[in-house]
């Protein structure tokens, strides 16, 4: 039996959402965005050689909240994201989905 990858799981969710209609698609897109954003924060932190505890010390944001955000399970405020970004040497910005984003 083939193991399901995370990419397969997300694709299945997308198919289900499209079958359910526009509201389900909008919910899926918000979920997808949270995972993407959290993943970017985790990659930036790792790229800078920081632990979640070190990021907590720089930001005052609890390590458990950082973990939730990185896993796509949190719902951070704009201030929280700006604080994390500042500590990681980046800033929040909207970019076109067609534009490549480097870490």
ZIBEL-V234796 format. One record per residue. N is the residue number from 1. OMEGA is omega in whole degrees, 0 to 359 (999 if undefined). Layout:
n->N omega->OMEGA
n->N omega->OMEGA
This chain:
n->1 omega->182
n->2 omega->176
n->3 omega->177
n->4 omega->175
n->5 omega->177
n->6 omega->179
n->7 omega->177
n->8 omega->179
n->9 omega->180
n->10 omega->178
n->11 omega->177
n->12 omega->177
n->13 omega->179
n->14 omega->179
n->15 omega->179
n->16 omega->180
n->17 omega->179
n->18 omega->179
n->19 omega->182
n->20 omega->177
n->21 omega->187
n->22 omega->181
n->23 omega->178
n->24 omega->177
n->25 omega->179
n->26 omega->177
n->27 omega->179
n->28 omega->181
n->29 omega->176
n->30 omega->178
n->31 omega->180
n->32 omega->180
n->33 omega->179
n->34 omega->179
n->35 omega->180
n->36 omega->181
n->37 omega->178
n->38 omega->178
n->39 omega->178
n->40 omega->179
n->41 omega->179
n->42 omega->180
n->43 omega->178
n->44 omega->180
n->45 omega->180
n->46 omega->180
n->47 omega->179
n->48 omega->177
n->49 omega->181
n->50 omega->171
n->51 omega->175
n->52 omega->179
n->53 omega->178
n->54 omega->177
n->55 omega->175
n->56 omega->181
n->57 omega->181
n->58 omega->188
n->59 omega->186
n->60 omega->178
n->61 omega->182
n->62 omega->178
n->63 omega->180
n->64 omega->178
n->65 omega->176
n->66 omega->179
n->67 omega->179
n->68 omega->181
n->69 omega->181
n->70 omega->180
n->71 omega->180
n->72 omega->183
n->73 omega->180
n->74 omega->176
n->75 omega->187
n->76 omega->174
n->77 omega->176
n->78 omega->179
n->79 omega->178
n->80 omega->179
n->81 omega->179
n->82 omega->178
n->83 omega->177
n->84 omega->180
n->85 omega->180
n->86 omega->180
n->87 omega->180
n->88 omega->177
n->89 omega->178
n->90 omega->175
n->91 omega->178
n->92 omega->178
n->93 omega->171
n->94 omega->177
n->95 omega->177
n->96 omega->178
n->97 omega->179
n->98 omega->182
n->99 omega->176
n->100 omega->178
n->101 omega->181
n->102 omega->175
n->103 omega->999
